Amino acid sequence: MAQVYRDNKFNQLTERLTNKKTNFCGENIFTFKYDLMIFSAMIGFYYGENTTVNDKGNEIKQDTFENNNLDVYVYLCALQDKKSGEIFREKNDNECWKIFESYANSGLGIIDNWLLDSPGDIDGVDTILNEMKKVAAEMLATEEVAPNLGDLEF
């Protein structure tokens, strides 16, 4: 069974985003660490960055994603990365999880940089929302709302 790790250098960031109530709404930005990992993987994928985890921190077990019907994000990320349905063969299952993990690790780095560049945003809410708005505006300007699925091979 696969596990998704994050680099130890992101432990403080993870705690900040998942365990600290914000002044904005009195809730955590992310309810669960796996929510943060999915968001981070999407950020890493969007920016085309996937960095291998070097200093393995806490892990999230594969069945945590599966039991919450969230493993679809792992496989979607792997499919978009490899551009081939071959990635879904049983022998490649661990590779799917490693691909997801590397995008999530990069996404955490990107989010960390966003927050470091905005020291006045104590909660991080405004910074993350502003970065999401920038991406949405870029996608709308280029009409790239959905990926080009014509490149996939099955």
FENBELZI-V119233 format. One record per run of one state. SS is the DSSP state (h for helix, s for strand, l for the rest). FROM is the first residue (numbers start at 1). TO is the last residue. Records with the same first field share a line. If there is no record, write none. Layout:
# FENBELZI-V119233
SS=FROM-TO / FROM-TO
This chain:
# FENBELZI-V119233
l=1-2 / 20-32 / 47-55 / 68-70 / 83-83 / 89-89 / 117-124 / 143-148 / 152-152 / 154-154
s=3-7 / 56-61 / 84-84 / 153-153
h=8-19 / 33-46 / 62-67 / 71-82 / 85-88 / 90-116 / 125-142 / 149-151
